[in-house]
Amino acid sequence: MDKLKTPTLIKKGAEASLYLSLWHDRKVILKKRLPKKYRPNALDTQIRIFRTIHEPQLMHEARKAGVPTPTIFMVDVKNATIIMEFIDGIQVKQMLTEISPRERQGLCLEIGKLIGKLHGNSIIHGDLTTSNMIMNSEGRIFFVDFGLGERSSETEARGVDLHLMKRALHSTHCGFAEKCFDSVVEGYSETLGLEEARMVLSKAKEIERRGRYVEERTA
Amino acid sequence: MARKKPCGTYSLGIESTADDFSIGISAFDGEILANITDAYIPFEGGIHPREAARHHAEVSGRVLEEAFRKSGTKPRELSIIAFSQGPGLGPCLRTGATVARALASYLNIPLIGVNHCIAHIEIGKLKTEAVDPITLYVSGGNTIVAAFSAGRYRVFGETLDIALGNCLDVFAREAGLHQEKGLPFGAVIEKLALDGKELVPLPYTVKGMDLSLSGLLTAAVNIFRKRDHRIEDLCYSIQETAFSMVTEVTERALAHTEKEEVLLTGGVAANKRLQSMIETIAEEHDARFAVVPSQFATDNGAMVAWTGILAFKHGMVTPIDRSFVRLKWRLEEVEIPWIS
């Protein structure tokens, strides 16, 4: 971990703290999963170590599948720290409210295509929200935060992933969530294939109904 | 001792979504004058909706009388009748709704159908003076992380299958634990967990801001049946694992929304271990930790009476012909005009 220059905390997330730093003259992000005092030690260590190992692997695989993710430079398992490329851009969460409905549609279509690529390559993101997507200055969308991800090509896992995306849109962008999700689905079907996408969507609906107090007729 | 009556008028709230039948009386300024509950305790197994409803019908008269006696109010002094319109068990809800309709039409005062989940949040806010919290609402029927945004309470995370309280209850029953009179199964598990030492690995399932508890329950029951772990260790492990999961999703929602208060409400909020976990994350994010007082943690009529007042003040009334119960009424369907 040498040659790290004065890391500055840029985001204190729920799961990890993100620091901006210089590493061999490169702008990097240090993602450090700090111990959680509320969990018993053994459980906490197990969760943090597992996610620290798992996340870079999935990010690498996602990149191979054609989904932009930050390059991983180093993984320090003992300290539950990942050093990765700093993506200079804006969170999709912030952009969505500021752009025109037309641009929004295009952006969501692109997001859908990327999710389709992930799922098509047996990668489940596990926490699809608009704050985990960053657009850089060239307009490429990077997916980050694969800490809750898994490898799976099961319809169930894909369904949960898509369901979470829908939920995130509804809780953060309630005004235009429906339209956004429709575009996501359109892009998703394009890359995953209509047949498989249809299966996942019907599974996502089933998952929604499984939740508490969901009216049958709205599902 | 003669008590000075608070000025203003009164609201009577009826709660009957599940195993508790409860009537609360609240003054319009939020003073709770009575909160009387009679719980249905199943002879065996979980709540049998029809049996519970029969219990509610049998005790309703007595609970009503006691609420009036305790509060020192008279029926004619009431301004509104509020009732839990949903979500919940059909037969139980219908029993409460019937009592509510009868009272409202007899006294000729407005009837207000209240969403049970929102009532849990509102009583928590009233009693802790929280203003705009991220709320973790955990009970036998619900496990929800919610916060107010753009006119409604929004669900940020919730269980994908069973509720936290339900998970504890079912495990307790499967393990043959005995429920003491007046103490929920959760309290029995909490007590046993205090003597737990070994953490038995159980599935830890967090999916984004949602979580799943059914796998943990199945695993815990299977491990119990093998009889190679102490029950205290199992109770401890279930609590530590399940509570860590709800705490993690609450922290995610807290970091995401950047609210300055965290409110813990619902029946499982009475658990001291869960309280300490949520308090820890509140501190870490410089948020104020608030927990509903235990007498208002479980289902109660007072929360319904109070939420009825909030709704009534903003012109929300429920005509009798629209007062049908709503078994699957989600909290984000309700407009909340009382928060600006």
Interface residues (C-beta under 8 A of the other chain):
Chain A: K12 G13 A14 E15 K36 K37 Y38 R39 P40 A42 L43 I47 G126 D127 L128 T129 S131 L148 V160 L164 R167 A168 H170 S171 T172 C174 G175 I207 R210 G211 R212 Y213 V214 E215
Chain B: G86 P87 G141 N142 I144 S149 A150 R154 V155 F156 E158 T159 L160 D161 A163 L199 Y204 V206 K207 G208 M209 D210 E240 T241 F243 S244 T247 E248 E251 R252 A253 L254 A255 H256 S276 M277 I278 T280 I281 E284 H285 L327 K328 W329 R330
